[in-house]
Amino acid sequence: MKNIQDIFNRLQEKKHQVNVVRKKFREELAASGEYQRIIEDIERLREKKKRHELAVRSQSEAAFARIDELALAIRQDTQLISDLALTSIMKGEPVAVKDQQSDYEPVFTVRFRRSH
């Protein structure tokens, strides 16, 4: 097996290279007059879209309040199902759920974050 540190170093170098290329690309776009005009048009259209969405939303406040309540309940249930699945796996129990068409099994990932 390869050394984790070597792979991590290689990954960091590739991420750095991607950032360098993206920075160059952004600089080239910033120098383009046509691109700047397109960006201004997009911003103007976004504002128009936002005004229209707010007008429609103000006409249907009860429905949007229900959407917000449901979104919170979904986040809470998602956290609960994750906690229950992890607890079951730690006990050595199999974990799977089904809907009308498919079976689902849990997927876990390992991520690294910078320690302080």
MDTraj code that builds the backbone (N, CA, C; nanometers):
import mdtraj as md
import numpy as np

residues = "MET LYS ASN ILE GLN ASP ILE PHE ASN ARG LEU GLN GLU LYS LYS HIS GLN VAL ASN VAL VAL ARG LYS LYS PHE ARG GLU GLU LEU ALA ALA SER GLY GLU TYR GLN ARG ILE ILE GLU ASP ILE GLU ARG LEU ARG GLU LYS LYS LYS ARG HIS GLU LEU ALA VAL ARG SER GLN SER GLU ALA ALA PHE ALA ARG ILE ASP GLU LEU ALA LEU ALA ILE ARG GLN ASP THR GLN LEU ILE SER ASP LEU ALA LEU THR SER ILE MET LYS GLY GLU PRO VAL ALA VAL LYS ASP GLN GLN SER ASP TYR GLU PRO VAL PHE THR VAL ARG PHE ARG ARG SER HIS".split()
xyz = np.array([
    [0.0839, -0.1178, 0.0000],
    [0.0000, 0.0000, 0.0000],
    [0.0883, 0.1238, 0.0000],
    [0.0428, 0.2245, -0.0706],
    [0.1194, 0.3482, -0.0774],
    [0.1100, 0.4235, 0.0540],
    [0.2065, 0.5083, 0.0756],
    [0.2103, 0.5906, 0.1943],
    [0.1038, 0.6998, 0.1829],
    [0.0226, 0.7150, 0.2855],
    [-0.0847, 0.8148, 0.2838],
    [-0.0283, 0.9549, 0.2657],
    [0.0842, 0.9852, 0.3293],
    [0.1427, 1.1187, 0.3191],
    [0.1856, 1.1488, 0.1759],
    [0.2442, 1.0492, 0.1065],
    [0.2849, 1.0696, -0.0330],
    [0.1642, 1.1009, -0.1219],
    [0.0571, 1.0264, -0.1018],
    [-0.0637, 1.0482, -0.1804],
    [-0.1229, 1.1849, -0.1477],
    [-0.1231, 1.2209, -0.0196],
    [-0.1739, 1.3522, 0.0215],
    [-0.0930, 1.4631, -0.0432],
    [0.0392, 1.4517, -0.0434],
    [0.1253, 1.5526, -0.1055],
    [0.0971, 1.5646, -0.2549],
    [0.0793, 1.4508, -0.3215],
    [0.0484, 1.4505, -0.4639],
    [-0.0867, 1.5183, -0.4889],
    [-0.1824, 1.4899, -0.4051],
    [-0.3141, 1.5511, -0.4154],
    [-0.3067, 1.7025, -0.3968],
    [-0.2304, 1.7485, -0.3002],
    [-0.2147, 1.8912, -0.2756],
    [-0.1500, 1.9603, -0.3958],
    [-0.0505, 1.8978, -0.4563],
    [0.0162, 1.9554, -0.5736],
    [-0.0810, 1.9662, -0.6908],
    [-0.1633, 1.8644, -0.7120],
    [-0.2612, 1.8693, -0.8211],
    [-0.3643, 1.9785, -0.7963],
    [-0.4088, 1.9931, -0.6726],
    [-0.5030, 2.0997, -0.6390],
    [-0.4403, 2.2365, -0.6651],
    [-0.3130, 2.2517, -0.6322],
    [-0.2424, 2.3775, -0.6573],
    [-0.2371, 2.4068, -0.8076],
    [-0.2081, 2.3049, -0.8870],
    [-0.2019, 2.3238, -1.0317],
    [-0.3376, 2.3661, -1.0875],
    [-0.4444, 2.3055, -1.0382],
    [-0.5792, 2.3427, -1.0815],
    [-0.6059, 2.4887, -1.0474],
    [-0.5678, 2.5304, -0.9276],
    [-0.5892, 2.6693, -0.8865],
    [-0.5128, 2.7674, -0.9742],
    [-0.3916, 2.7324, -1.0127],
    [-0.3119, 2.8190, -1.0993],
    [-0.3805, 2.8349, -1.2351],
    [-0.4280, 2.7266, -1.2923],
    [-0.4945, 2.7328, -1.4223],
    [-0.6242, 2.8126, -1.4122],
    [-0.7020, 2.7893, -1.3051],
    [-0.8276, 2.8636, -1.2867],
    [-0.8009, 3.0132, -1.2721],
    [-0.6963, 3.0499, -1.1988],
    [-0.6631, 3.1912, -1.1808],
    [-0.6304, 3.2552, -1.3153],
    [-0.5522, 3.1866, -1.3972],
    [-0.5172, 3.2385, -1.5290],
    [-0.6423, 3.2557, -1.6149],
    [-0.7316, 3.1587, -1.6092],
    [-0.8562, 3.1639, -1.6830],
    [-0.9405, 3.2838, -1.6394],
    [-0.9544, 3.3058, -1.5081],
    [-1.0307, 3.4205, -1.4566],
    [-0.9690, 3.5525, -1.5002],
    [-0.8360, 3.5596, -1.5017],
    [-0.7687, 3.6822, -1.5456],
    [-0.7980, 3.7106, -1.6927],
    [-0.7981, 3.6066, -1.7753],
    [-0.8273, 3.6234, -1.9172],
    [-0.9718, 3.6688, -1.9382],
    [-1.0637, 3.6124, -1.8588],
    [-1.2030, 3.6542, -1.8699],
    [-1.2204, 3.7994, -1.8256],
    [-1.1517, 3.8384, -1.7202],
    [-1.1628, 3.9755, -1.6696],
    [-1.1139, 4.0765, -1.7724],
    [-1.0217, 4.0367, -1.8564],
    [-0.9672, 4.1267, -1.9584],
    [-1.0590, 4.1378, -2.0802],
    [-1.1592, 4.0537, -2.0893],
    [-1.2478, 4.0515, -2.2053],
    [-1.3650, 4.1481, -2.1854],
    [-1.3778, 4.2456, -2.2744],
    [-1.4883, 4.3414, -2.2680],
    [-1.6230, 4.2755, -2.2903],
    [-1.6300, 4.1841, -2.3850],
    [-1.7544, 4.1132, -2.4148],
    [-1.8012, 4.0349, -2.2921],
    [-1.7090, 3.9712, -2.2251],
    [-1.7427, 3.8944, -2.1043],
    [-1.7994, 3.9872, -1.9974],
    [-1.7410, 4.1040, -1.9807],
    [-1.7892, 4.1994, -1.8807],
    [-1.9315, 4.2451, -1.9133],
    [-1.9618, 4.2670, -2.0395],
    [-2.0979, 4.3050, -2.0786],
    [-2.1961, 4.1922, -2.0480],
    [-2.1558, 4.0695, -2.0747],
    [-2.2422, 3.9543, -2.0459],
    [-2.2690, 3.9452, -1.8959],
    [-2.1663, 3.9649, -1.8153],
    [-2.1813, 3.9607, -1.6693],
    [-2.2808, 4.0678, -1.6231],
    [-2.2713, 4.1875, -1.6787],
    [-2.3650, 4.2946, -1.6429],
    [-2.5077, 4.2568, -1.6806],
    [-2.5261, 4.1971, -1.7997],
    [-2.6592, 4.1525, -1.8415],
    [-2.7136, 4.0451, -1.7463],
    [-2.6290, 3.9540, -1.7077],
    [-2.6708, 3.8475, -1.6159],
    [-2.7150, 3.9068, -1.4823],
    [-2.6391, 4.0014, -1.4304],
    [-2.6745, 4.0643, -1.3025],
    [-2.8094, 4.1356, -1.3128],
    [-2.8310, 4.2061, -1.4227],
    [-2.9577, 4.2758, -1.4426],
    [-3.0734, 4.1757, -1.4476],
    [-3.0549, 4.0656, -1.5194],
    [-3.1593, 3.9633, -1.5287],
    [-3.1812, 3.8936, -1.3945],
    [-3.0763, 3.8738, -1.3171],
    [-3.0917, 3.8131, -1.1837],
    [-3.1791, 3.9003, -1.0942],
    [-3.1546, 4.0297, -1.0989],
    [-3.2354, 4.1227, -1.0194],
    [-3.3820, 4.1184, -1.0620],
    [-3.4037, 4.1153, -1.1927],
    [-3.5403, 4.1081, -1.2444],
    [-3.6066, 3.9781, -1.2003],
    [-3.5347, 3.8690, -1.2081],
    [-3.5855, 3.7380, -1.1650],
    [-3.6191, 3.7402, -1.0163],
    [-3.5307, 3.7975, -0.9354],
    [-3.5515, 3.8031, -0.7914],
    [-3.6761, 3.8848, -0.7577],
    [-3.6951, 3.9985, -0.8250],
    [-3.8144, 4.0800, -0.8011],
    [-3.9413, 4.0022, -0.8342],
    [-3.9380, 3.9286, -0.9447],
    [-4.0538, 3.8493, -0.9854],
    [-4.0807, 3.7377, -0.8839],
    [-3.9762, 3.6687, -0.8398],
    [-3.9926, 3.5615, -0.7410],
    [-4.0497, 3.6150, -0.6101],
    [-4.0018, 3.7313, -0.5659],
    [-4.0531, 3.7906, -0.4418],
    [-4.2003, 3.8285, -0.4547],
    [-4.2394, 3.8779, -0.5710],
    [-4.3793, 3.9136, -0.5929],
    [-4.4675, 3.7892, -0.5839],
    [-4.4255, 3.6814, -0.6477],
    [-4.5035, 3.5571, -0.6438],
    [-4.5031, 3.4995, -0.5027],
    [-4.3895, 3.5042, -0.4367],
    [-4.3789, 3.4498, -0.3013],
    [-4.4695, 3.5257, -0.2042],
    [-4.4790, 3.6567, -0.2193],
    [-4.5629, 3.7349, -0.1288],
    [-4.7107, 3.7008, -0.1477],
    [-4.7479, 3.6526, -0.2649],
    [-4.8868, 3.6131, -0.2901],
    [-4.9180, 3.4758, -0.2316],
    [-4.8165, 3.3950, -0.2038],
    [-4.8369, 3.2578, -0.1556],
    [-4.7544, 3.2315, -0.0304],
    [-4.7615, 3.3200, 0.0662],
    [-4.6767, 3.3075, 0.1851],
    [-4.6996, 3.1785, 0.2613],
    [-4.8233, 3.1336, 0.2733],
    [-4.8533, 3.0123, 0.3501],
    [-4.7853, 2.8899, 0.2880],
    [-4.7886, 2.8820, 0.1559],
    [-4.7266, 2.7675, 0.0884],
    [-4.5759, 2.7688, 0.1089],
    [-4.5147, 2.8861, 0.1017],
    [-4.3699, 2.8936, 0.1188],
    [-4.3287, 2.8711, 0.2643],
    [-4.4141, 2.9104, 0.3573],
    [-4.3866, 2.8806, 0.4984],
    [-4.3871, 2.7294, 0.5189],
    [-4.4798, 2.6611, 0.4536],
    [-4.4865, 2.5141, 0.4633],
    [-4.3611, 2.4512, 0.4029],
    [-4.3128, 2.5059, 0.2934],
    [-4.1897, 2.4549, 0.2323],
    [-4.0733, 2.4681, 0.3299],
    [-4.0637, 2.5829, 0.3964],
    [-3.9565, 2.6034, 0.4940],
    [-3.9660, 2.5044, 0.6097],
    [-4.0885, 2.4800, 0.6587],
    [-4.1084, 2.3823, 0.7662],
    [-4.0662, 2.2425, 0.7213],
    [-4.1064, 2.2053, 0.6012],
    [-4.0719, 2.0734, 0.5482],
    [-3.9209, 2.0602, 0.5268],
    [-3.8560, 2.1651, 0.4802],
    [-3.7109, 2.1608, 0.4591],
    [-3.6392, 2.1372, 0.5915],
    [-3.6841, 2.2023, 0.6976],
    [-3.6250, 2.1807, 0.8300],
    [-3.6482, 2.0374, 0.8762],
    [-3.7697, 1.9868, 0.8586],
    [-3.8005, 1.8496, 0.8988],
    [-3.7168, 1.7492, 0.8199],
    [-3.6942, 1.7754, 0.6931],
    [-3.6122, 1.6866, 0.6094],
    [-3.4685, 1.6845, 0.6607],
    [-3.4129, 1.8019, 0.6919],
    [-3.2753, 1.8069, 0.7454],
    [-3.2655, 1.7296, 0.8763],
    [-3.3656, 1.7459, 0.9632],
    [-3.3634, 1.6766, 1.0913],
    [-3.3735, 1.5252, 1.0724],
    [-3.4636, 1.4798, 0.9849],
    [-3.4782, 1.3364, 0.9603],
    [-3.3551, 1.2776, 0.8917],
    [-3.2918, 1.3546, 0.8051],
    [-3.1688, 1.3096, 0.7400],
    [-3.0592, 1.2876, 0.8436],
    [-3.0460, 1.3808, 0.9371],
    [-2.9471, 1.3654, 1.0440],
    [-2.9807, 1.2445, 1.1306],
    [-3.1096, 1.2264, 1.1617],
    [-3.1520, 1.1139, 1.2444],
    [-3.1222, 0.9804, 1.1768],
    [-3.1529, 0.9694, 1.0477],
    [-3.1281, 0.8426, 0.9775],
    [-2.9781, 0.8142, 0.9693],
    [-2.8972, 0.9183, 0.9536],
    [-2.7517, 0.8990, 0.9518],
    [-2.7019, 0.8503, 1.0869],
    [-2.7518, 0.9112, 1.1930],
    [-2.7116, 0.8697, 1.3277],
    [-2.7524, 0.7258, 1.3559],
    [-2.8745, 0.6900, 1.3182],
    [-2.9217, 0.5528, 1.3410],
    [-2.8425, 0.4513, 1.2592],
    [-2.8108, 0.4855, 1.1352],
    [-2.7334, 0.3946, 1.0500],
    [-2.5943, 0.3735, 1.1081],
    [-2.5301, 0.4805, 1.1513],
    [-2.3964, 0.4689, 1.2087],
    [-2.3991, 0.3848, 1.3360],
    [-2.4989, 0.4062, 1.4203],
    [-2.5125, 0.3273, 1.5431],
    [-2.5317, 0.1796, 1.5103],
    [-2.6158, 0.1500, 1.4127],
    [-2.6398, 0.0112, 1.3736],
    [-2.5136, -0.0545, 1.3191],
    [-2.4386, 0.0171, 1.2378],
    [-2.3152, -0.0382, 1.1816],
    [-2.2130, -0.0638, 1.2915],
    [-2.2049, 0.0281, 1.3866],
    [-2.1109, 0.0096, 1.4971],
    [-2.1476, -0.1124, 1.5803],
    [-2.2752, -0.1496, 1.5847],
    [-2.3203, -0.2695, 1.6561],
    [-2.3023, -0.3950, 1.5711],
    [-2.2630, -0.3782, 1.4457],
    [-2.2443, -0.4915, 1.3560],
    [-2.3717, -0.5355, 1.2869],
    [-2.4738, -0.4562, 1.2934],
    [-2.6017, -0.4890, 1.2307],
    [-2.6026, -0.4409, 1.0856],
    [-2.6657, -0.5160, 0.9961],
    [-2.6751, -0.4698, 0.8566],
    [-2.7716, -0.3511, 0.8475],
    [-2.7422, -0.2607, 0.7539],
    [-2.8252, -0.1413, 0.7365],
    [-2.8621, -0.1285, 0.5896],
    [-2.9921, -0.1202, 0.5632],
    [-3.0414, -0.0963, 0.4277],
    [-3.1836, -0.0443, 0.4378],
    [-3.2237, 0.0353, 0.3421],
    [-3.3612, 0.0840, 0.3337],
    [-3.4103, 0.0660, 0.1908],
    [-3.5422, 0.0684, 0.1734],
    [-3.6011, 0.0464, 0.0418],
    [-3.7070, 0.1514, 0.0156],
    [-3.7240, 0.1853, -0.1124],
    [-3.8429, 0.2577, -0.1543],
    [-3.9150, 0.1701, -0.2554],
    [-4.0069, 0.2259, -0.3326],
    [-4.0861, 0.1437, -0.4243],
    [-4.0030, 0.0811, -0.5358],
    [-3.8919, 0.1455, -0.5753],
    [-3.8163, 0.0956, -0.6893],
    [-3.6773, 0.0436, -0.6566],
    [-3.6176, 0.0898, -0.5477],
    [-3.4760, 0.0597, -0.5255],
    [-3.4463, 0.0274, -0.3801],
    [-3.3315, -0.0371, -0.3629],
    [-3.2752, -0.0586, -0.2300],
    [-3.1622, 0.0418, -0.2118],
    [-3.1419, 0.0849, -0.0874],
    [-3.0360, 0.1800, -0.0567],
    [-2.9511, 0.1248, 0.0557],
    [-2.8220, 0.1482, 0.0470],
    [-2.7319, 0.1120, 0.1546],
    [-2.6477, 0.2339, 0.1891],
    [-2.6005, 0.2418, 0.3126],
    [-2.5264, 0.3610, 0.3535],
    [-2.3901, 0.3698, 0.2859],
    [-2.3451, 0.4926, 0.2660],
    [-2.2137, 0.5197, 0.2109],
    [-2.1433, 0.6145, 0.3069],
    [-2.0252, 0.5765, 0.3489],
    [-1.9475, 0.6590, 0.4401],
    [-1.8213, 0.7044, 0.3702],
    [-1.7763, 0.8240, 0.4046],
    [-1.6545, 0.8767, 0.3459],
    [-1.5622, 0.9258, 0.4568],
    [-1.4351, 0.9344, 0.4229],
    [-1.3356, 0.9909, 0.5150],
    [-1.2842, 1.1172, 0.4498],
    [-1.2870, 1.2260, 0.5241],
    [-1.2335, 1.3517, 0.4745],
    [-1.1306, 1.3993, 0.5746],
    [-1.0356, 1.4745, 0.5260],
    [-0.9345, 1.5328, 0.6133],
    [-0.9598, 1.6827, 0.6196],
    [-0.9486, 1.7370, 0.7383],
    [-0.9560, 1.8814, 0.7534],
    [-0.8332, 1.9274, 0.8292],
    [-0.7994, 2.0503, 0.8074],
    [-0.6802, 2.1061, 0.8690],
    [-0.7011, 2.1120, 1.0196],
    [-0.6059, 2.0595, 1.0952],
    [-0.6153, 2.0679, 1.2403],
    [-0.5508, 2.1994, 1.2851],
    [-0.5967, 2.2502, 1.3949],
    [-0.5500, 2.3807, 1.4406],
    [-0.4372, 2.3686, 1.5385],
])
top = md.Topology()
chain = top.add_chain()
for i, resn in enumerate(residues, 1):
    res = top.add_residue(resn, chain, resSeq=i)
    for name in ("N", "CA", "C"):
        top.add_atom(name, md.element.get_by_symbol(name[0]), res)
traj = md.Trajectory(xyz[None], top)
